[in-house]
Amino acid sequence: MKGGAPRAVWSTSENDPAGVSARSVAQGLAAADAHAHIVWNPLRGELVQLVPATRAGLLIGPGTSREGRVCLQISVVGRARSPFTQGPLLGLDRLLAWLDSWGVPRRWPAGPPLAVPAAYEAAHSRRSWARGGHFGHSQVPGAARPSPGGIDVRKLTGPDTFPAELPRPRLSAEQLGMLTARRGPRHLEAAGGV
């Protein structure tokens, strides 16, 4: 691993979770040499670990897989066109506890992943990626997959999760001072002062 902010990448296997087990998806990923760290079937609560957290997975590609202290890749048994957060999320607490233990912050710097077909045109911001946190596969720099689709990120990382932080103003201290000076008298008049 190259070091940097820890991150988790959520992807979908494009299988029906009612008919396919996490173990079966894990075997398919291993045969294709596209290892995820964890394969999770949210309908059954199954979790299968393929790769130690300290090694790079291969689900998202060799370059970005090595970025961060950890870049934990989760393959969810489900389909991008049918967001898995609309159904049961059995085993999620165990999975999140594992991600928390590796220091992955519960934030989505690139915002919530887009639904299909818009996910094919998702932004792949290097700046967001560098900050660490949770990402959809469609948001990884260089990725061409639409997964995991339009998932509800707050069902995954909690109701108080901010999907993306608000951008900070890019004004100099002098410009900020000028704006404050201009707004000051109006603010005072509105409050009944001066």
N, C-alpha and C positions, 0 to 999 in steps of 0.2 A: 504494500500500500504506500502511496506517495505522501500521505499526511494531509492535514487540512480538516475542515469541518466535517463531522460525521453526518451521514445521510442515509435515508431509506428510500428505496424505489419500489413502487407498487405497479405490478403488471398483471395481466390476466392471461390464463392459459388458452382461452377460447374453447373451453369444454363445458359441458353441462355438469354443474356440481351435484346434481341428483343422480347422475349415472356414472360419474368418473371419480375415483378416489384420488386423494393427494399422493398416495404411493404410486399410482399408475402414472400420474403427470410427472412425478419426480423421476420415474424410470425413463419416460420419454425424453425429458430434458437431459438426463445423463447420457442417453444413447446419442443425442444430437450434439453433445458437448456444449450445451447451453445452460450450465448449472446456475440455478438460483440458490440463495442461501437457505430460504425456507419456501416450501410449497404448503399452502393453506387452503383447506376446503371449508369455507365459512358455514356451509349447510350442515356438515357433519362434525365440525370442530377438529378435524385432523390437521396435525402439523408434522411435516417431515423436513428434517434438516439435511441438506446435501453437502454443504461446504461450511467449514469453520468460519466464524465471523472475521477472523484475522487474515483470511485469504480472500482474494478477489473472486467474485462470481463472474459468470460469463453471459448472463442473460441480456445485459444491456450493451455489450460490446467491450473489447479489450481495453481501449483507452480510458473511457470514463469509469469503468469498473474499478480501476486502481486509485481513483481520486478520493481523498478523505482519509481520516484515521480508520474509518470503516465506511463502506458503501454497501449496505445490506439490501439485497435484492429479494423481494417477496413475489412469488408467482401465486396468484389467487386463482383457484379453480373457479372459473366463471368466464363471462363474455363481456367485452367492452360495450357492446350494443345494449346490454342489460345490466346496468350497474349493480354490483354485488352488494352494495350498501342498502339496497331496497329489500333484502331478505335477512334471514338470521345471520348473526355474526358470532357463531359459537367458536370459542377458543381465542377470541380477540384479546381478552385481558392477559392471557399468557403471552401472546405475541407482542403486545405493547410493553409488557414488563421486560421482555427480552430486549426490545429496541431501546427502552429507557436505560437498561443496564449498560448499554454501549454508548450512552450519551447522545442519542439522536434527539434533538429538540423537537417538541410537538408544535411545529409551525410548518406552513406550506409557503415558502418564499416565492414560488412561481404562481401562487393562487391555486384554486381548485382545478384539477384536470378537466379539460373540455369533453363534452359528449361527442360521440361519433355522429356525423362525419367531420365536424369542426376540429376534432382532435388531430386530424391529419395535417392541419395547418397550425398546430400549436407552436407558440414561441419556445425557443430553446436558448434561453438567456444564460450566458456564462456567468453573469453577475449574480443571478438568483442561485444558480447551481453552486457557486463558491461559498454561499452563506450556510449551506447545510440545512438539514431538516428533512421533511417528507416531500416526495415528488412522484408524479405519475410517470410511467415509462415514456409517454408522449412528450414530456417536458424535459427530458434528458438531452443535452447538447448532442447533435448528430443522430438522434433517434428518428425512426420512420414509422414506428408502431403507434396506433391510436389508443392503446390500452393505458389505463384501466377504464377509460370512458368517463362519463360524467358522474363520478361517485360523490357522495356527501361526505366531505372530509371531516366534518364535525362528529359524525357517527364513529369515525375511526379514532381521532385524536382528542375528542372531548368537545362539549358544547361551548367551552370558553376559548377554543382554538381560534386564533386569528388566521384566516386563510393566507393573507399576505399583509406584510407591514405597509403602512402608508409611507409614500416617499417623503423624504425630508426636503425642505426648501433648499435650493442651491443659490441662495443670495449671500452676498458678503455681509459682514457685521455692519458695515457702513450703510448698505442698502436696507438692511433690516431696521437700523436706527432711523433712517429717513421715513420708512413706512410707519414706524411707531409714532414718530413726531407728527406725521400727517393725520393719523387716526386719533391721536390723543384728544384734541379739543372736541371733535364730534362725539367721542365716547363720553366725555365729561358732560356735554350738553344733554345728551340722551339720558344720562343718569341724574339730571337735575342740578348739576354743579355749574359753576362759572357762568 
